[in-house]
Amino acid sequence: MFLMAYPPDGWSSQDGRVLFDAERQAERFASNARLAFSLTIATLILLLSILVGRWNDWVAVIAVANIAISALGAFLVRLAVLPRIMPWLGICADALLLFGIGWFGPWLEDLPTGTRSVLVSPWGAFLLLAITSLGVNAWRLLVQTLLLCLAIGILIWWPSSATETGLAIDPRLQPLFSDVSNITRLAIVLLTGLAMALAASRARRTLMVAIRTTRERVLLQRFNSAEVTRYVLSSSVEILRSGVRQKVCVLFADIRGFTAVSEAMDPSQVASLLNSFRSLAEQAITANGGVIDKFIGDGLLAIFGLPSPKSTDATNAITAATTLAATIEKWSLKRQRDGGQSIEIGIGVHVGEVFVGLLGDQRYEFTVVGDAVNVGQRLQAESRRLDASVVVSAQAFGEGSINEADSNRWLRHNNVHLRGRSETIDVYAYR
């Protein structure tokens, strides 16, 4: 398209509202800039009048009128009066102002036809176009360009009797104000406006793409944690599919007996229960530097050590696990006081090297894969048999820093058999 008329693919009504708000902000900025320029021009006229020692009432009227129009426009834009129509009225007012300055000025009939291109008013078109371009609307710029060209053309070629009164221009300067020269001047104004319209169209499309991209990122963060989203967006698909081997600390959490708990509940109550659990879990995990990789029904997998491993990962994971266990216990007691069912949770924590990256061909899934993940999940399942809310592998326990006040709540179990594994493992159980 010559000028962008249609939104990009994936555009939504919500994006349209964001674009509308952005346009209103741009219009406010443009109106304020217009007022600032008007005040600057008036100040310049005043200073020049003082320097040359000559005052022109007509020039003063023009300066005051320009300030008044600019101030009124800025005021109406700020009040959001007719926000879709006011900018178009503004460009019509600009064209009338430029035309009026030349038409009603005392010099119109004193200059021969064609020589009025030397007036200040035609060259004001460039400033008006520049101010309008701040609004990032290509069609408005195009219409304003045509209106300004029309106004300038009338001023230049309107019949005049000046040549009959002896005010003919010096023949040596005549080529500067011939029809060819004036048409060239108008063409420059037209091409300038067209170039600005194309720039505004491109800027508008860039803005629309930015709005859509921002919305998609915000939406993506609703399905993934902010940390995972940043991690994925910071790398290319090829790199993420290749993956990296990285040491992390994994935390698995799961509601015990969820099937029995939800059996007698309405589906909406089940959804409310899961939302509450996920909210409490997210608070405990993110507060301690963890990243929730995924929610799995009534459970979750959290990672400590993304995007890069830290020496405090094990400590943070254990702290998050005990904090979550205590939070769920308080929540369960409150549910029982309100006549609801009690909730118990099992948590497993382990540390080890995993694959971090994307899985899949057409539909990608960011995840971590490795024996450390499997061990963490088995530790969570083992928490029921050990009658503990949290079970931490001896390796993770050794790398972590345990609060002395809670040290007596940890019980070591040696040579624990985990389901599906031939090797035993030493663990610490938290009560």
N, C-alpha and C positions, 0 to 999 in steps of 0.2 A: 504494500500500500504506500502511496505517495506520502500521505499523512496518516498516522495511526488512527483508525476509527473503531477497531475492535479490540477487546481485551485479549490477553494471551490465554493459552490453554490452561485449564484448571482454575479459571477465575470464578469466584463465588460472590454472592450478594454481600457477605461479610467483608470481602476484600473491597467491594464497591463503596461500602460505608467508610472504610479506612481511607480509601483514595479521596472520597469527598471531604473528609476531615483534613487530609493533607492539602487539598486544594484550597480549603478555607484558610489554613495557616499561611499558604503561599500568597493568597490574596491580601491577607493582613500585612504580611511582610512587604508586598509590592506597594500597598497604599501608604504604609509608613515611609517607605523609600521615596515615593512620589512627594510626600509632604516635606521630607528632609531636603530633596532637591529643589523644591519650590522656594523654601526658605533660603537655601544657598544662593539661588539665582537672584532673589530679592536683595539679599545682602550685597551681592556683587554689583548689582545695579546702583544701590545706594553709595557704595564706595567709589564707583566710577563717576557718579554724579558729583561727589565731593571733590574728587581729584581734578576733573575737568572744569569744575565751577559752573556747571549748567544743569538745570533741572527740567525734566520733560514730564508733564502731567500725564500724558497718554501712556508712557512707559510705566509710570507708577501705578496707573489703573490696571495695566496688564499684569504687573507683578502681584498686586493685591488680589485680583481676580483669580490668578493661578493658585495663590495660597488658599483662598477661600474654597475653590473647587477641590483642591487636594485635601484640605481639612475635612470638608463635608464627606468626601469619599472615604477617608480613613475612619470617620465616625460611623458612617452607615455600615461599613464592612465589619467594624468591631461589634456593632449591635446585631449583625447577621440579618439585616433587613434585605429581603428578597435576594438571598445569597446566590441563586442561579441566574438572576437577571441583572443584578447590579453591575457585575464586571462588564457586561455587554453595553449597558448604558454608559459606563465609564469610558469605553473606547470611542463611543459616539460623541461624548462630551469633549474628549481630547481632540477629535477631528474638528469639531465646531470651534473649539478654542483656537486651534492653529489657524483655521480659516478666518475667524473673527479678528484675530490680531492683524492679519494682513489686509483684510477687506475694509475694516472700519478705521484702520490707522490713517493718519493724515498724509501718509506718503504714497498711498495707492495711485492716486491720479497724477502724482508728480513724476512718476517713472513711466517710461515708454513700455508698451507691451513686450513681454519677453525678458525685460531686465529685472523683474521683481524677484527673480530667483536669488538675487543678492540679499534679500531681506532675511532677517534672523528667523522669522517664523517658519519658512520651509525647512530650515536645517534643524528645527526643533523636533522634526519627525523622528530623527534617529534616537533622541533621548526618550521620546514617548514609546517607541518600539522596544527600547531596552528595558524600560520599566515594566511594560506589559509582559515581556518575556519571563519576568520573575514569577508570573502566575502559572507557568508551565502548561499553557493551553495553546496548541498549534493553530486551531481553527480561529480562535480569537485574534491571534497575531495576524493571520492571513486576512481576516476581515478588516482589521485596523489598518493594515498596509494599503488595502484598496481604498479605504476611506481617506487616508492621508494623501495618497497619490491623486485622488479626485480633487481634494481641497487645494493641493499645491498646483495642480494643472489649471484650475479655474483662476487662481491668483496670478499665475504667470501669463496666461493667454487672454485674460479678459481685456476687451478693447479699451484703449486709452487715448486721450487727446493730447498727451504730453508732447508727442512729436510735433504737433501743430503749433506749439507755443515756444519752440526754440530749445526744447530740452532733449534734442536728439543726442544719442550717445556718440562719443568719439569713434570715428570709423575704424581706428586701429583696435578698439576693444569690442567692436560689433560681433566678431566671431564667437566671443565668449558667451554671448546671449542670443545666439541664433537658435532656430528651432531644433537643429541637430544637437547643440549643446544642452538645451533644456530637456529634450527628450532623453539624452544620456543621463542627466541628473535624476529625472524621474525613474529611469530604469535602475539607477543605483539604489534609490529608495526602495523600489519594488523588490530588487534582488536581495537587499539587506533584510527586508521584512520576510522574504521567502526563506532565506538562510536561517533566520531566527526561528521561524515556524518549524523548519526541519529539526533544528536543535531542540526546540521545545517538545516536538513529537518524540524524539529519541530519548530525551530526559524523562518524559512522561512514561514511555514504555519501560525504561530502566526502573522508574519508581514503582510501576505496577508489578514488575518481576520481583523487585525487592519486597514488596508487600506480600506477594504470594509465597515467596521463599521463607519469609519470616513466619507467616502463618503455618506453613508446613513444618518448620522447625519446632514451633510451639506445640503443634499437634503431635509431632514425633515425640516430644518430651512427655506427652501424656501417656504414651505407650512404653517409653523407656525412661530411665533416670536421666537427669541433665548431664551427669558425668559420662554415661554411655553414649548419649547423643553427641556430645562434644568429641568423644573419642572416635566415633564413627565418621563424623563430618570432617575431622582433621586429617583423615587419610583417604587414599584412593581405594576403590573396590578391589583392585588387583592386590594391593598390599594387604588389605584386610583378609582376603581369601587365602593368601599365602599364610597368614597368621604369624604369631610370634610365640616362642616358648618363654614363659615368664613364671617366676615364683609368686604365688599369691596365697592368701589365707581364705578359705571358703567357709561359709556358714550356711547350714541347712536348718530350716525351721518348719515345723508341721504341727497342725492341730491334731491331737490324739482323739481317736474315735469320732472323727468328724461325721462319718456316715451315720452312726447311731445318734449323734447330736442333732443332725439336720433331718432325720427321718420324720419326726413329728412336727417339723416346722414348715410354715408357708414359704414358697419360693422367695417372696419378697423379704421375709425374715432371714432366710439363708443369705441372700445378697447383702442385707444390712450387716449380718454377722461377719461376713468376709470383708466387707469394706472397713468395718471397725478394726478387725485384726490387721489388715494390711496397713491402715493408717498408723496404728500403734507400732507395728514392725518397722515401717519406713522411718518414723521419728527416731526410734532407738538406733537403727543402723546408720542412717545418714548423719546423725549427731556425733557418731564416733568414726566418721570418715569412710564408711562402707558404701558400696554401690550395689543396689539391687539389680541383679542380672535378669531375673524373671520371677514372676509369681506362677506357681504351679498348683492350680486349684486352691486347696486350703494350706498350701505350703509355699516356700520361697527359697531361692538361692541368692545369697549375697556374696560379694567379692570384696576383699580388702587387699589393696595393692594395685588398683587401676588409677591412672594410666601407667604408673610405674611403682615398683615395690618400695616399701619403706621399712625401716627397722622396727617401727611401732605397729605393724600390721597385725601381728598376733595379739598384742596387748589390746588393740582397738577391737578386734573381733571378739575376744573373750569378754571385754567390758560391755560390748553391744549385746552379747548373748545373755549375760547375767542381768543387764538392765531390762532386756526384753522379757526375760522370765519373770522378773519382779513386777513389771508392768502388767503382764497378762494375769498374774496372780491377783493383783488388785482389781483388775477389770472383771475377773471371774467372781470375786467376792461381791462386787457391786451388782453383777447380774443376778447372783443368788438372792441378794436382798430385795431385788426388784421382781423376784419370782421367776427368773430365768434359769437356764441350765448352767452348770459350771463348765469352765473351759480349761483344759490342760494342754500344755505345749511341750514338744520335744525339740531340742536343738543340738546339732552336731557341729564341731569346729575342727578343722584340720588344715595343715599347711603343706604345700608342695608345688612342684612345677606342673604347669598346665599349658594347653594350647589356647591362645586368645585370638579370636578372629571371627570370620563369617563362615557359615555353613549353608549349603544349598546352591542351586544353579540359577533358577528363575526367581525364586523367592528366598531372600537371604534372611538368616537369623544370626544375630550377634550372640556369642556364647563362649563359655570356657569348657574345655573338654580335657579329661585326663584322670589318672588314677586318684589324684588328690580329691577330685570332685566325687568320685564313687565312694571313697573312704568317708568323706564328710557326710554323705547321704546315709551310709551304713551306721555311722556313729549316732546320727539323729534317730534312726530306727532302734538302736541299741539302748537309747535312753529309757525306754519303757521297762526293759528287763532289769536295768540297773536302778530302777526307781529314782531317776534323777531328771531334773528339768534340762540340764545342760551336760553334754559329754564332750570332752576335749581330748584330742590325742596327746600323748606324752610329748611328742615333738613340738606341737603348737604350744603346749603348756610350758615347755622349757624355754621357748623363744619369747613367751609373753611375760609381763610383769604383773603379778597378782597382788591385789590389795591385801595387806596384812590382816585387816579386819575380817576379810572373807576367807582367809587361808584355812581356817578350821572347818569350812563348809565343803572343802574339796577332799574327796576320798580316792586314793589311787587303786586301780584294778589292773593287775598284770595278766598278760597272755590271754586277752579277750579275743574270742573267735567272732569275726564279723560274717554275716550271711554272704555267701558267694565268694569268700576269700579263703585261701588255704593257709596263709600266714596269720599268726596272732599279732595283736597290737596292745601296747600298754596305754591306758586311758586314765583320765581324771573325771570323776562324776561330781556334779555340783547339786547340792540339795538346798 
